[in-house]
Amino acid sequence: MSVLVGRPAPDFTAAAVLGSGEIVENFNLSEQIKGKKAVIFFYPLDFTFVCPSELIAFDKRFAEFQKRGVEVIGVSIDSQFTHNAWRNTAVNDGGIGQVQYPLVADVKHEICQAYDVEHPEAGVAFRGSFLIDADGVVRHQVVNDLPLGRNIDEMLRTIDALNFHEAHGEVCPAGWKDGDKGMDASTAGVASYLSENADKL
């Protein structure tokens, strides 16, 4: 499996259902996120089991992503019409409701292959998540196997860490969360940080 961290995020153009419910045929990643951070997340299939819990969790935190200036984009191998049907299915009936972010149709599997998250046997995407910075470079990725739902709050924490690093130049040690001290990336910096915080790690 490829590591995309540090590399430009693969661009794509595909059909999608927008957060407004509009279906578009030419959703382009680079145009959608130009100058912004973004999270692209892949999931196996609409109308399945772990997937709706993740999409609803992203939607419940959508305002938190927006507050941080981050676009959220979901991708699976389903068609835009299946995405639309799932959005129009009530949560209590196994649907996802009117999620506020785009769902991209990767029916030719080209996008999941470009991000190297296609399951080698099942032919669907693993639960891959990619944080892209405002320059279009992947800064974080995590890939879960099909039975393992991801932690959306961890993605928010990672965004906070990237924002902190960009704002202050310091690095973020293990378990760092918004409001914590950073670390100067130097021998003196790590010694200073560990002398105060090693017992908390």
N, C-alpha and C positions, 0 to 999 in steps of 0.2 A: 504494500500500500504506500502511495506517495505521501511525502510530507510537503505540504504547500506553504507552510509557514516561511515567511521571508520572500515569497514569490508573488507576482501579480495574480490576482484571482482570475481564473478562466472566465472570459466574457461569454455571454450567450444571448440569443434572441429566441423566444418561444411564446406560444399562447399562454395566457394566464387569466385568472379571475382576480380582479383588484379588490381591495378592501371595501370599495363602494358597491361591489357586486357586479360591476361592469366586466364583461368578457372582452379581452383584447387579443389580437392575433400576433402582435409584434412587441411583446414586452422585452426590453433590452436592459440587461443588468447595468452596464456602464452608464447609460443615460439615467436610469432610475436612481443610482446612488452617487452620481458625480459630485465630488467634493464632500461627501458624507461618509460616516462609518456605516457599516451594515453587518447584520447577521444573516447568513444563508443557512437554513437547516434543511436537511434531507430526511425523509421518513419513508417507510416501505409502501404503504397503500392507504387510500381512503377506505372508509367503512370497515376498518379493522379494529384492533383491541387496545394496544398500548398507545397507538397513534393519536386518537382523539384526546386522550389525557394530556399529551404534550402540546398539541395545537391549542387546546383551551388554556393551558398554563401559559403559553406564549401570549395569548390574547389577553388574559387577565393582567399581565405585566406590560402590555403594549404601551401604556402611558409612561412607564418607567424607561422603556427603550427610547420613546420619543423625547422625554426629558433630557436624555443623554445625547440626543441628536443622532440616533441610530435607527436605520431602516431595518425592518424584519421581513424576510422573504422565505416562504416555504416552498419546497420542491418535492414532487414524487412523480412516478412514471404514469400516473393516471392522466386522463384527458381533462381539459378545461371544463368539459360538461359534467364529468364525474365530480370534479372539485365543486362545481356550482351546486350539484345535487346534494353533496355532503354539507355544504354551507346552509342549504335550505332544509336540512333535517334537524329537528329539535335535539338539543343536548340529551334530554330524557329518553330519546329514541335512538341514541348512539351517534347522533350527528355532532357537529361542532358549532352550529349557529353561525351568526354573521361575524366571523373573525375579521379583524380590522386591517389585516395585512394581505399582500398578494400571495396567491398559490399558483405556482408555475407548473405547466404541463410538460413533463419530460417523456413524452410517449416514445420517442426514438432512443431513449436511454443515453443520449449524447452528453447531457449535463452531468449525470451521476458518474459517467465514465470519465469525463474531463476532471472531475473532482476525486476520482478514484475511490468511490464509495459503493460501487455496485457489488452486491453479494454474488460470489462466483457460482453458486448453484441455484439460489432462489430467484435470481434475476431482478430483484428489487434493490432499493438503496438501503444500506445500513443507516443507522441514526447518526449521521454526520452533521456537525455544526462548525461553521467557519466565521470567525470575526475578521472583517476587512476594514482597514483603516481608510482615512479620507483620501489617501493616494492610491487606493485600489490594491493594496498589498495585504495578503493574509497574515494576521498577527497571532492567531490562536486557532487551533482546530482540535476537536475531540470526536472520536467515532465509537459509538456503542454498538454492540451486537443487537440483533432484532428483539430479544426479550427484555432488554434493559432500557427503561425509560430514562431520559436525561434530566439533569437538574438545571432548570432555567435560571434559578437564582445564582448559580455558579457562573453562568454567562454574564449576568449583570455585574457580578463581582469582578470578573475579568475585564469588562469594559471600564469599570471604575479604576482598575489598576492601570490600564493603558492610558486613560485620561490623566491620571495622576502623574504617570511617567512623562507624558507629553508636556504637561504644565510645569513640572518641577525638575525634570531631568534625573530624579532619583529613581532607583529600582525598588520593586515591591517584593519583600521577602515572603516566605511561606505563610499562608493563612492571612495575608494582608487583606484588610477591608477598609472601605471608605472611612476616613477619620483617623486611621492609624498612621504612625510615622513611617516614612520611607527610609531608604538606606543609600548613602553615597556609594557609588560603585568603585570603591578603592579599598586597599588593605586597611587603612585607618577607619574607613566607613563601616566595614563589616565588623571590625573589632569593637567599635563604639556601639553598634547596634546589638551585637551579641552580648556585650557586657550588661546591657540593660534588659534584654528581652529573651535570652536563651532559655530561661526557665519557663517561658510561656509557649515555647514552640512544641 
